[in-house]
Amino acid sequence: MMLRAHKIELRINNKQATYFAKASGAARKAYNWALDEWQKQYQAGGHPTEAALRRQLNSIKRTEFPWMLEVTKNAPQMAIMQLGDAFKNFFAKRAKYPTFRKKWRDDRFTLTNDQFAVNESRIRIPHLGWVRMRESLRYTGKIVSATISRCAHKWFVSITVEMKKTATSIANENQVAVGVDLGLHHFATLSTGETITGPKPQKALMSRLRRLSRRLSRKLKGSNNRNKAKLKLARLHYRIGNIRCDAQHKITTRLVNDFNTIGIEDLHVKGMMRNRKLSRSIADMGFHEFRRQLEYKAPSAGVKLVVANRWYASSKTCSHCGEKIKSLSLSEREWTCGICFTRHDRDINAAKNLEHLAVSSTVSACGASSDGAITSVIASHGALKQESNVIAIYG
Ligand SMILES: [Zn+2]
C-alpha cells in the first residue's frame, strides 16, 4: 500500500471562501489552544494526550468557542490529532518542538473521508455542498483524507489516496540502474545518454518575476503597497512553481517506473556560480523539489535512491577507468581522459559515475528495507571508500 496526495486548486465563490477561512480559523484556534493546554498540563506534572485534549475541547466548545459549531467538527478535531502527530515526531526526534499556528501562514483544515465526497472535478464539503476543483483527482484508490489550505489568496484541496502498488513497480525486478546529473544546461542528463530538457517557465514570466521582486525591495516595510506587491509576487511564484512541479512529476514518475536504482547528487552547486541570484534560487528550488519527489516515490515503488554528497567529484572522475582529473572548467562540455583516452560528454560522464556509485553502495550497504524510511545513512566514516561519497539511501 502506498499513500499519494494530489493537490488541486479550488474554484470558489465568496461564501465558500468565508467558510474556508472560518474552518481554518477553528482548526488554528483548536491547535493553539491544545498546544497551550499541553504545555500547561505538562508543567503541572500531567501527561497530556491528543485524545484527552479533544474530549476536553468538546466539553467547553459550546460555551467558550461557540463559533466553532458553525463549521465541520473535523476542523478542530483533526487539528488536535495533528498536534498529537507533531509531538510524536518531536519525541521520535524527527521534528522540532511544535509551534503555534499563524493566520495566513497556516490556514488549513483537514477532513476525514466520511466527511466529504469526490465526484469528477467536484468535492462535497459538510455545511457547504459541492465545490468545484480545477482538475479531477489524479489517483484512484481508497480516499483517506482531504486538507483544504490557502496559499496566496487561493484555496486548494490536497486529497490523500491509498493505492495498491502498481504493476510497473512490481515488474521493476530487472536490475536497471540509472544516474541522474542535474544541471542548468539540461534539467537532467541520464547515464543512458538521454537528456531531459525539463520544466522551463516562459521567459515572460521570469522577467515579470524579476521586475516584481525589484519593485518589492523598493517598497516601504509594513506599507500597504508592500503587502500588495508581496501578494503579487507570491502568486507569480506559485504559477511558476506549478509549471515546474507538473513537469517534474512526469520525470520522477518515469524514473521510478523505469529503473530500480537511482543515483542523484545532494545539491547541484556546480555550474551555478555564473548565474544571477534569482535564477539560481529558482533552479535550487527545482532541484530540491525533484529530490523531494524522488525521496517519496522511490521507496513506495520499491526503488533504491542513492544520494551522493556534494563533494563527490562526479564530473571530474572518468566513468571508464576511475581516474580523477584535477580540474575541469565549467565551459568544458567534453573532455578526454588522460589515462584511458575515453572521450566524455561532461554531463553523461557525471551521470554514469552517479549510476556506479548508486549500484556499488546498494550492494555494500545491504540494509534491511523499511518502507519509506532511510535504510542507511552513511557518514564519512563509511567502511568502504565508495560509501563516503553517499549521504543517504532511500528505499
Ligand atoms: Zn579514463
Residues whose N, C-alpha, C, O or C-beta is under 5 A from the ligand:
A	BS01	ZN	C318 H320 C321 G322 E323 C337 I339 C340 F341 T342
